[in-house]
Amino acid sequence: MKYCIVILAAAATSGLGLAVESPAYNVLPQCSSKASTPCQCPVGTQYLECVTVGVIGAHISDVGSLMNDFYNISWQLGAKPYKTKGPDNEVGSVRSVRYPLVPTGIEDVDERLVARRVAPDGSFTMAFEQVQASIPYPNGTGVFAGWWGSISGIAATGDETIVTWTNWACETAHIRNFAGFHEISFKNATDILAAQGKVRGTNVSPSSAQSF
């Protein structure tokens, strides 16, 4: 199945807020899991946002079983929670993860599941947020003042799933390349499903829009 770039562009701009005029800074909502984007960050930190959209040539149920599991995130560059609190995939559960970041060092973050839905056709949405109000950079040069994200999958055909991954964050300078992380993780997920013999449709490589 062939996909027009318009599909990806429309999906990207619907979640990112880059293609529309932004309201004045002083009327932006404070950033949170419920705030619209763009949003207002704490003083001393900068706002960033990224949305990545791609097509995985596998059935929505297979994509969802891999990418819509809050505790099983090994497809994200081998990430793995070292501690969990609450049942997997239950809203309010928390995973603790250490992400290696250059040049600030290891980011030790607690992430809370704030929403998870699965439609009758298998389409899914999962949303999560940083629990801590502020996490100092290990090298002392700044802080992570909050980050939020969502991953969703839409059943396109029997063997294709449109996946959208969005992150927005408040931090000192722009030290995280969400687009690169998303796109490599998309490839990992596709490779895992292919190795299991579940990729029978057409893959469309992910594309990202990032606000810095």
N, C-alpha and C positions, 0 to 999 in steps of 0.2 A: 504494500500500500504506500502511495506517495503522499507526502505531507507538504503543504505550502508553507513557506516561511511566515506567512501572515498568521497562521495558527500560533506559532511560537511567539511571534511579536505581540500578539494580542494577549496571550497568557502572561507574558512577562510584564507588560505595562500595566495589566490589571492589578498586579500585586506590588509593583515597585513604586509607583507614583512619580516616575521620571518623565513621563510623556504629558503630564498635565501641569498647569500652573500651580505652584505651591502657595499656600496662604502665608501671610506675614509671620515672621518668626515668633513674635510675641503672642500669637493666638494659636500656636501649635500645641497639641495636647502633650502632656508628659509621657515619655515613652513607657510602655507596658505591654503585656500580652494582649490587652484589649484595646489599645490605642490604634487609631488609624496612622498610616505612614504617609509622608515623613512625620516625625515627632520631635519633641524637645528633649535634649539630653541635659544632665546636670552640668553646672558650670565647670569648665576646665576639661570637658570631654567633647569629642566630636561624634557626629552621627554618621553611620554608614549603613548601607542597605545593598543587598544582592538578591537577585532572583535568577534561578537556572531552570531551563525547561529542556526536556529531551523526550525521546520515545524509545521505550524498551520493547523489543519484539517478543513479548511473552504475555501470557494470559494475566488478567488483573489479579486473579487469586494467587498466582505464583509470585508476582511482583509484590503484592501486599504481604504475603507471608514472610518475605525477606525484609522489606523496607518499612513496614508498618508495625514493627516490633520494637517497643521502647527500650528494652534491655539488651537486645541483640543488635549491636551496631558494628560488628566486625567488618561489614562491607564498607564502612567509613574509614578507610586506610588502616584497618586492623584495630580500631578503637575498641576498648572493652571496659565496662564499669568495674572498678575495684571494690565498690560497695553499693548496695541497693537498699531501699526502704519502701516496703509495700509490695503488693502483687504486681507482676509484670502487666503492663497495658491498662492499669487502673488509674484513672485521673487522680492526681495528688501524689502518686508514687514518685520517688526521687532516685536518680542514678548519679553516682560520683565518678567523674572521669578526669584523668590527667592527660591534657593535650600538649604535645611538644610544640613550642612556638619559638621562632627565631626572630629577633635577638633577645626577647624578654625572658626566655626560660620556660619552665613547665607551668602551664595553667591548670590549677587544681580547682575544678568547678563542680558544684552540685546543680543538677538540671531537673526541673520538675515537669511532669506531664500535666498540661493544662486542658487538653481536649483530645479526644480520639473518637472518630466516627467511621463506620463502615456501612455503605449503602447496600441495598439488596443485590445490585449487580456487581458488588465487590469493590467499587470505587471507594477510596479512603482518604481521610485527612487526619494528621497527627500534629499537635502543636505543643511546644515546650518552651521553658524559660530558665534563665539563670536564677537560682534561689538567692544567693548572696546579693545584698544591695551594692557592694563594692568589693572587688578583689584586687589588691595591690599587685603590680607586676613584680615577679621575683627579683628582677634587677633594680627595682626601686625607681624606675623612670616614669611611672604612670599607674593608671588603674583601669580595670574593666568595670564599668559602672552599670552593667546590665546588658544582656543579649537575649533575643527571642527568635523563634524560628518555627517553621511549619514545613511538612512534607505531605504532598497529596498525589494521588494517582487516579486517573480517569480512564475507564474502560473505553478504548477507541474502537477496536474491532476484537474479534475472538483472540487474536494473537498479537495485539499491540496495546500498549498502555502509555498514556501521556503522563509524565511525572514532572511535578513542579516543586522546587525546593527554594524556600525564601528564608533569609536571615536579615535581621536588623539589630544594630548594637550601638552602645555608647562606650567610647574608650578614648584614652589619650593617644592621639595620632592614629593613623590607620595601619596597624601592625598585622592585621589578619587579612589574608587573601581568600575571602569566601568563595569567589568564583573558581579559583584553582582547586580548592578543596572539594567543592561540589562536583566539578567535572571529572576529577580523578575518581571520586567515590562512585559517580554514575557508572563509569567504566568498570570499576570493581564489581558493582552489583550486576551489570550485564554479563561480565565474565563468569561470575558465580552461577548465574542462571543458565548460561550457555553450557558450562561444564556439567550441569545436571540434566542437559538435554531439553530444557524448557524454552529455549529461544527458537521459535519457529516462524516468527514474523519478521518485519523489517525494523531494524534499529535506526534511529536518527540521532546523531551525536548531539550532546547537550550544547546549548548556547546560553551565555550569561549576560546580564546587564548589571553593572555595579556602579554605585553612586560616588566613586572617587577614583 
